[in-house]
Amino acid sequence: MAIQREREFLVERDLAGRLSVGFESTRIDECVAEVASRGALGVFGSPGHGFTGDNLDFLGLMPDLKKVWFWDVTLRDVAGLYALSDLRYFGVHPERPAVDFDRLASLEEMVWHYSANDTNLNSLDALQLLHLWHFNTKRRSFEDLALPSRLAELQINWANPKSLDGLPELPELKRLEIHRCRNLESISDLPKIAPNLEHLVVAACGRVSDGADVVKYMPHLRHAFVRDQVLVSS
């Protein structure tokens, strides 16, 4: 993500060239007008880029937005999200009230810092990509994680379970990446969880010992990298 100033406003473009406008708390109305004038479909903000607000009410002024990304924020109210009936990309973290994902049914991509207070994640039938951060629970089990079943890509970062036990079956999952899960010892459940997986990366998970055995039972894998070793390459 490359953020720069254009026409006195912060902007960024994703790999597809789609424009997002950065929001600065001292000029919210001007930023709303810039979104409208440029037909931008995304907005973003962080304290480091001038956003210091504690709510997202202004999102209701831009009901056609498809992408929202706010990071390093401390919010007391996120109700403005629910005005976005066609929101496709969600990333709002880390300190915020609970989100009811059943009210954001059009989501396709999400970067989610785990919150036990969030509800109805598994209702997101359109969700294709989920990047999960900081899934750390007292039970150290993925049984506490309810995922939508139609994911095509899942990335897990900084989670504390010892195995993948508890993850639901994800028959459409094609890409799985697991990073910096230092308690993780086994991925033996993977053939059952993701029988059609094509791309696997397990990095900075130094206790995983069964990668070479597991990939033997995954016939659709085109690439597998586990603990600094390329196990499958085609």
C-alpha positions in Angstrom: 0.0 0.0 0.0 1.6 3.3 -1.1 0.0 6.4 0.4 0.7 9.7 -1.2 -0.9 13.2 -1.5 -2.8 14.2 -4.6 -4.8 17.4 -4.9 -4.0 18.0 -1.2 -5.6 14.7 -0.1 -4.1 11.4 1.0 -4.9 8.6 -1.5 -3.8 5.1 -2.2 -4.5 2.6 -5.0 -4.7 -1.1 -4.8 -3.2 -3.5 -7.3 -6.3 -3.2 -9.4 -6.0 0.6 -9.5 -9.0 1.2 -7.3 -8.8 4.5 -5.5 -9.2 5.1 -1.7 -9.1 8.5 0.0 -7.5 9.1 3.4 -9.6 10.8 6.1 -8.2 13.5 8.3 -10.2 14.5 11.4 -9.7 18.2 10.8 -11.3 18.1 7.4 -13.9 15.3 7.3 -16.4 17.3 5.1 -13.7 18.0 2.6 -12.7 14.4 2.5 -16.3 13.3 1.9 -16.5 15.8 -1.0 -13.2 14.4 -2.5 -14.6 10.9 -2.4 -17.7 12.0 -4.3 -15.8 14.2 -6.9 -13.3 11.4 -7.7 -15.7 8.5 -7.5 -13.5 6.8 -5.0 -14.9 3.5 -3.6 -12.6 3.3 -0.5 -11.6 5.2 2.5 -8.8 4.8 5.1 -7.4 6.4 8.1 -5.0 6.2 11.0 -3.6 8.5 13.7 -0.3 8.6 11.8 -2.2 10.0 8.8 -4.3 12.5 10.6 -7.4 10.5 11.7 -8.0 10.8 15.5 -11.8 10.4 15.6 -13.6 8.0 17.9 -16.5 7.1 15.5 -17.2 6.3 11.9 -20.5 8.2 11.6 -19.3 10.0 8.5 -19.4 6.7 6.5 -23.2 7.2 6.3 -22.5 10.1 3.9 -20.9 7.8 1.4 -23.3 4.8 1.2 -21.7 3.5 -2.0 -18.3 2.7 -0.4 -16.9 -0.8 -1.0 -13.7 -0.6 1.1 -13.0 0.6 4.6 -9.6 0.4 6.3 -8.8 2.1 9.6 -5.8 1.0 11.7 -4.2 1.9 15.0 -7.5 3.6 16.0 -9.5 3.7 19.2 -13.2 3.9 18.4 -16.2 4.1 20.7 -18.8 3.7 17.9 -18.7 1.8 14.6 -22.4 2.1 13.7 -21.5 4.0 10.5 -20.3 0.7 9.0 -23.9 -0.5 8.8 -24.8 2.2 6.3 -22.6 0.5 3.7 -24.9 -2.1 2.2 -22.4 -3.0 -0.5 -19.2 -3.1 1.6 -16.7 -5.6 0.1 -13.5 -5.0 2.0 -13.3 -4.6 5.8 -10.3 -3.7 8.0 -10.9 -1.8 11.2 -8.6 -2.5 14.1 -7.6 -2.8 16.8 -9.6 -1.0 19.5 -13.3 -0.8 18.6 -16.8 -2.0 19.7 -18.1 -5.4 18.6 -19.2 -5.8 15.0 -22.2 -7.8 13.9 -21.0 -9.2 10.6 -24.5 -10.4 9.8 -25.2 -6.7 8.9 -22.2 -6.6 6.5 -23.4 -9.6 4.3 -21.7 -8.4 1.1 -18.1 -8.6 2.5 -15.7 -10.5 0.2 -12.3 -9.7 1.8 -11.4 -9.0 5.4 -8.4 -8.3 7.6 -9.6 -9.2 11.0 -7.9 -8.6 14.3 -9.7 -11.2 16.4 -12.3 -10.0 18.9 -14.4 -12.5 20.9 -17.1 -9.9 21.0 -17.7 -9.8 17.3 -20.6 -11.9 16.1 -21.8 -13.9 13.1 -18.6 -14.1 11.1 -19.7 -17.5 9.8 -22.8 -15.8 8.2 -20.6 -14.2 5.5 -21.4 -16.4 2.6 -19.7 -14.1 0.1 -16.4 -13.9 2.0 -13.5 -15.2 -0.1 -10.4 -13.9 1.7 -9.7 -13.7 5.4 -6.5 -12.6 7.0 -6.8 -13.3 10.7 -4.5 -11.7 13.3 -3.9 -12.4 17.0 -6.3 -15.3 17.6 -5.3 -16.0 21.2 -7.8 -17.7 23.4 -7.6 -19.3 26.9 -8.5 -22.7 25.5 -5.8 -22.4 22.8 -8.1 -24.1 20.3 -9.6 -23.1 17.0 -12.9 -24.4 18.3 -13.5 -20.9 19.4 -13.3 -19.7 15.8 -16.5 -19.9 13.6 -15.5 -19.4 9.9 -17.6 -19.1 6.8 -17.4 -22.3 4.8 -16.7 -20.8 1.3 -13.3 -19.2 2.0 -10.8 -19.4 -0.9 -7.9 -17.9 1.0 -7.1 -17.9 4.7 -4.1 -16.4 6.4 -3.5 -17.0 10.1 -1.0 -14.7 12.0 0.1 -14.9 15.6 -2.4 -17.5 16.9 -1.9 -19.7 20.0 -3.5 -23.2 19.3 -1.2 -26.2 19.2 -2.9 -27.8 16.2 -5.5 -27.1 13.6 -8.1 -29.1 15.4 -11.4 -27.3 15.6 -11.2 -25.5 12.3 -14.3 -26.2 10.1 -14.1 -28.0 6.8 -13.3 -25.5 4.1 -13.8 -27.4 0.8 -13.3 -24.3 -1.4 -10.0 -23.2 0.3 -7.2 -22.9 -2.2 -4.6 -20.9 -0.3 -3.6 -21.2 3.3 -0.8 -19.3 5.0 0.2 -19.7 8.7 2.7 -17.2 10.1 4.3 -16.8 13.6 2.1 -19.3 15.4 4.8 -20.4 17.8 2.7 -22.9 19.8 1.6 -24.8 16.6 3.0 -28.3 16.6 0.9 -30.2 14.1 -1.0 -29.6 10.9 -2.2 -33.2 10.7 -5.9 -32.2 10.3 -5.2 -30.2 7.2 -6.2 -32.9 4.6 -9.7 -33.1 6.2 -10.0 -29.3 6.7 -8.9 -28.3 3.2 -9.0 -31.3 0.8 -8.7 -29.1 -2.3 -5.8 -26.9 -1.1 -3.3 -25.8 -3.8 -1.0 -23.4 -2.0 0.4 -23.8 1.6 2.9 -21.7 3.5 3.8 -22.4 7.2 6.5 -19.9 8.3 8.0 -19.0 11.6 6.2 -21.9 13.3 9.2 -23.7 14.6 7.4 -26.5 16.4 5.6 -27.9 13.4 7.1 -31.3 12.7 4.7 -33.2 10.4 4.6 -31.1 7.3 6.3 -33.6 5.0 4.0 -36.4 6.1 0.8 -34.3 5.8 1.4 -33.0 2.2 1.5 -36.6 1.0 -2.2 -36.8 1.5 -3.0 -33.5 -0.3 -3.1 -34.4 -4.0 -4.1 -30.9 -5.3 -1.1 -29.1 -3.7 0.9 -27.1 -6.3 3.2 -25.4 -3.8 4.0 -26.2 -0.1 6.6 -24.4 2.0 6.8 -25.5 5.6 9.5 -24.5 8.1 12.0 -23.2 5.5 11.5 -26.2 3.2 9.8 -26.4 -0.2 7.9 -29.7 0.1 5.9 -29.3 -3.1 6.7 -27.3 -6.2 5.0 -27.5 -9.6 
